[in-house]
Amino acid sequence: MLQNETVEGSVAFIDICGFTAISETQPADQVVSMLNDYFDIMVKNKQKPLTVYEVLG
C-alpha cells in the first residue's frame, strides 16, 4: 500500500560553461580532477545534507 510523506527538497540543474571544450582538449585525469574539485566545493557549501544523484553528459 502506498503512503505519503511530505519532505523539503531541492533540485539543481547545473551547466559547467565550456566543459565540452575543456573535456575535449585536456587529458582525462585532469578533467576528472577538475570535476572532483567542483563537486567538493558544491557539496561542502551547503546548509543541509546534499546528495548528488546523477551526473549526465
C-alpha angles and dihedrals in degrees: 000000000000119000128187130231127183115221135166115240145159134209123204126193107195128188116196104216112234094008095132093053091045093048091049095051104036129070114263094246091057092049091050091047091051091050092048090052090049094049091046089057093045094048095044095047094070138110096205133031113290129202123193101216103178140000116203129188 
